[in-house]
Amino acid sequence: MNSAAFWHTVLARLDAGTPLFVALVVANTRGSPGTLGARILVDADGNTFGTIGGGIMEANLVRMARKGLRAGNDAPPALQPLEHRNKPGTAHPSGLICAGEQTNLHCWLTPERDAATIREFCAALVAEDDAIANLLIDANGLRVTYDHDTGMQLSLDGTRWCWRESSVNEDRLAIVGGGHCGKALARLAADIGYRVEVFDTRADALGLDADWPAGVRRHVLADYALLPARLHWPALTTVAVMTAAITQDIAALAVLANAGAHWLGVMGSVAKIHEIRTQLAARGIAQERIDAIRGPIGLPMKSDTPPEIAVSIMAQLLAERRAVT
């Protein structure tokens, strides 16, 4: 789940007059079921949205949150360190035994105090302007600042601490080609939490039908030469080219090769990729830029249908992202 979906849900509940409990995973080590940025909200009825790792740890947290909300708990934000071990002397046992540690940030939110701050941050999440908004949470509460920092980070200074997350989603996927495979990949990436944008020169391929998941942004281009100008944060953006024809793949890759994308790949057979590389060289694209293009994209697994192809591609993207992280 991405930050935008979560905070918009929080805002909708606050605007409805509902106090909430929110927990964010602000630090974790290898083996922890809760990973950095994972999050959950809980209301007084025990309804939840999101997850911080599941199991008995999450069940205990939901039970505590429900009880606190019903009692009108309005404590300031606080950190909760947890250790996923069942050993004597464990200082902060989570109830899980999967190894690793995580730190959860607990926030009790009220409409009167917190809705305006969350609304300001949500507006920045939608706009993603050059003036990056950062949601800051510390023991004094929540506030929004504006600077050029992106990402998520917990800062510690003695007993003082501060959690920061920016309005720019650093997991970004641009899909060039809105066909069946592009749509399947968009759906899967959006579920995982990526900010997904799909580009095509065919308006009918990006039609407003029910098959497109909510939140996926679609752009009809007059020409693929316009692509580089439409990548707002290229250094953070993974680009998967999967158009309806090899000529369109080549046209897109020719302009994207020097666009500074974080990752650039193309779908197709080995023979098709060889022809694409040959044609790009004939167009004068530098060999090092051609060599940087991944292809065929997707893990080597049985993948014949669009959902299977999407899984193979998404698995490769996640494996490479985790390796870099």
Buried (B, 14 or more C-beta within 10 A) or exposed (E): BBBBBBBBBBBEBBEEEBBBBBBBBBBBEEEBBBBBBBBBBBBBEEEBBBBBBEBEBBEEBBEBBBEBBEEEBEEEBEBBEBBBBEEEEEEEBBEBEEEBBBBBBBBBBBBEBBBBBBBBBBBBBEEBEEEBBBBBBBEEBBEBEEEEEBBBBBEEEEEEBBBBBBBBBBBBBBBBBBBBBBBBBBBBBBBBBBBBBBBBBBEEBBEEEEEBBEBBEBBBBEEBEEBBEEBBBBEBBBBBBBBBEBEBBBBBBBBBBEBEBBBBBBBBEEEBBEBBBEBBEEEEBEEEBBEEBBBBBBEEEEBEEBBBBBBBBBBBBEEBBEEEE
